[in-house]
């Protein structure tokens, strides 16, 4: 059974490239003004069709590989005497003038006689969807248009703020364009033309290139894709790409990719690490086609729901560390953008990419994401210049005040409304969130740059008192043994639970305790035993589930275990998983290891890659005081 590939850059995303015929069902791009991902869709949107001497050639027998782990390329023999190499390349690297991709088909005639080839790229544009948390069709007229001197068609949306167009074109003006509406005979198009329709009734086009195939020679057919705010800018982008040509674009893309990948300590994990690192790099962040600004999202793939929304946990705790590994300059841009655009109303469960609130509430973990992400970025990137940014320091002051206002009146613990998974907390004072508060107090001397005469931050020197409060108040006795709880009301009620996205298993990694701390070990023995119904420890693919999906394990929890004492067990499980397209998914089936929900989880792919790369660092000295 044929599989599929995916690829993309920070402008265009190709969530699926079908191996059976190299078809591309949809192409996506972030749109800042619409605060989501636009996807041009069809049945499929693009399909390459090759004819040799008047007979169609099947592309189903090609063998696929990934150049630099990211660029899909297929090779194979077609018929008795022709060889084909097909490449789908969205050049990596940041260049606001290269907002596109290309499809390149090279045909080698291995016979001693000349042949004739006809290459057709079939466009079937059924409509365009907007994905935020869910997808829905974009209302308004569809316009397929061409301009004189441009060898292609523009798929332009009508009545969209600031415009949106995807252009598809051949390599030069010799490309024949046949276009029309579904149900009618396509007509040859040239000069300035337009064909309009409504969503649901497809607009069709064939972009035809013909050439002789000389004996023992290779002939190339290239098609370009480019984004723009309207047909003019998209078609102009095609011309810009064509001036560079596919060879230069491919070299540039491969060079950029070679600078992103990491060498795994265990060679057998290299493919998994880099596959997810690159997926996070290109699908968890992207640039708006209408403004070129960088945006962090859950995923640019519509296969993941939710898709193009923002929250601090995913952007700052999962994506930012992975970007710091692959491209620290891009990581800094993301961090600054988060401080600029989202810190005014921080810690909401979900936000639009333009900063608006999508789902209201407050998650304590995400409020702490700003200072903790700042501290980790400055240390891991070796870039403490960001600490001198006046905006950064102003936000730290606001966060410090907001945290102080959430403290209990008598106990130095902060309250939350929601857990990291956005589900309501059983009780107001979460253990994991307050461990992060302890981390914040530990980080303050490194990140705080107070002005002359300014009083110290509210949590200055408070780390020991916070730790003591956690050990004293965030515990209960179960079967005669003290264990840590998920949350408490500080008046005797508590919940024993382990949030997979903020697991108590991470406490030694955070430096809060040592792995041999008796209370922490009691907690883990309980939460990883048959007595805990959300732990699937005896399954073929063990893992921790959440209350929302009790029958499937969380990949976030498994990634967290890579950072702790159970790393080897987690690696065994990870090697047994059958993740869709080899990239992170929210949940996996504990019996089969197959993706069980949330495929193409791009932000989570960053956590997985970072955890694989970092391993289990030595824990800090004991901080426990009672």
C-alpha positions, 0 to 999 in steps of 0.5 A: 500500500502506497504511503505519503510524504509531507514537506514545506517551508515557513510559507507553504506547507504540503501536509500530504504528498501521495506516493502512489501518484505524487498527487498533492491534495492541498497546500496551506499557508498562514494568513495573519489577517484571517488569524489562521491557516488557509488551505487550497484544496481539490481532488486532488489540488495538483496531480502530475501526469506524464505521457510518453509517445502519446501513452500515459505513464504510471507513476505508482512504481516509484521509490521514494526517499527524503533528501536531507530528511525533508525533501521528498524525491521519487525515482524509478523506471517507467515503461521499458526504457525511461527513468524518472526523478520527481522532486517536491521542494519548498526551499528552506531558509528565511527569505521573504522574496522566496515564498514558494516551492517547485515540482521538478520532473526529470525524464531520462530516455535510456533508449537509442531512439528519440521519444516525445514527452508531454508533462501535464500538471492538473489543477483541480481547485474545489475551494479554500478552507480556513483552519483555526481550531477547526476548518471551515470553507472560506465564503466568497467567489473563487477566481482562477486567473492569468496575466499576459507574460506569466506562464501560469494560473493564480488561484485567488480568493475573492472578498478576503481581507488583505487578499490571498492567492496561490500561483501555479506555473510552468517554467516559461511561456511555452507552457500551454494553459487549458482552463475552465469550470467543472462540467465544461470543456477547458479552453486554451488561455493566454494574455489576461483572463479570468474564470470565476466560480463558487466553492464546491464547483471546481475550477480546472486547469492543465499546465502542459509542457511538451519536449523531445526526449533525445536518446541517452539524455535527460529532459526536465519539466519544472513547475513553480508555486508561489504565494501572494496577496493577489494574483499579481504578486503571486504570479510575480513570485513565480517569475522570481523563482524561475530566475533562480531555477530548480537547481539553485533552489534545491541547493539552497534548501539542502544547505539550509536543512543541513544546518538544522539537523542534529547528530543523535547520540544513538544513531538508531534514533537519528531519523526520528529525532531529525524528522520531528525536529524539522517537522516542528521547525516548519509546521509549528511556526510559519510566516504570514503570506500577507505580512511575513511575520513569524507565528507559532501554532499548534500545527500548520497541518489540517490533519491536527485539530486544533491547528492554527491556534497559540498557547504558551505551553506549546510555543514556549515550552515545546517549540522554543527549545527545539528551535533553539537547537535548530536555529537560535535566531528564529527561536529569539524571533519567536520569543520576542514575538510572544512577549510582544503579542501575547503577554498582555493577556497571558496564560489563556488556554487558546489564542488566535495568532493575532493575539486575540483570545480564543478560549478564556481562562487561566493556566498557571503553567502558561503564565510562568512560561514567559520567564522560564522560557526566557531563562532557558533560551538565554542559557541554551542559546548563550544569548543574554542580550535579550534580557536587556530588552525593555519590553522583556523586563516590563513583561517580567514585572507584570508577570511577577505582579500577576503571580503575586496576586494569585498567591494564597493569603497565608501559604506561598502557593499560587492558584490556577483555573485550568490544568495544562491540558485546559481541563478544570483543575480539581482544586485551585492549587496545583503541584506542578504549577507551583513547582514551576513557580519554584523554578521561577523564583530560582531563575529570578537572579539570572533574568531580572534586571531591576532599575536603580531604586526599584524594589526587588521582585515579589518572589525574590528569595522565595524559592525555599519557602515555595518548596517547603509549602509544596512538600507540606501541603501538596501531599496525602497518604495513600495506603499508608504512604505519603504521595504528591497530589495533582492539586489541593484546596489547602483545607484538606481536599486533594486530587491524586492525578497525573496530567500527562502534559505536566507530569509529576515525573518531570520534577527531578528533571526540573531540579525540584527533587532527586530521583531517589527522594522517597516521597517522589518515588512513592508517588511514581510507584503509585501513578505507574502501578495497576492501582492507577487506572490511567497507567497502561503499564502492562500493554504492548506500548505502555504509557500514561493516559489522561481523563479525556482519553483514558484508553490512549496514551499521551505522547507528551508524557512519553516524551517527558519520560525521556528526560528522567530515570525511565528513559530506557523504558520510554525509548523502548516504547517509542521505538515500537510506535507506528506514528503517522508519517513518522511525526508526533501525535497527541495519542497512541494506541497502547495495544498497537502503537498506532496514532490514536488521535491528534496526528501531525502535532507539530508543537509536540514534535518539538518536545519529542525532538528536544527530549531525544536530543537532551536525554536525561541531564544530571539533576540539581542538588536537593532543594527539599526543605520541610 
